[in-house]
């Protein structure tokens, strides 16, 4: 008996182009992006992706930032962002409120 062909999913639009591995990666990303997600405020499964990293709950109207393809940011990304935020805050803390900043001489005559 003849073997049946696989049903084309959302990546069927690419046809035989780009290779199997890339099409499978795209399929995985699209499934995660379109899967129902819960709202952090009302806990309803009504979160939709507005654009890259911006998510909105259709039930309570909450708009929040998340990942590009998932509304929840993974812990590895949080670990990378936290030290960067601390480094950005350090220059402000180094200046003491009682001291005035010294002026650097200009290269004029």
Helices and strands as residue ranges (DSSP letters): G 10-14, H 20-34, E 47-51, E 54-57, E 63-65, H 75-94
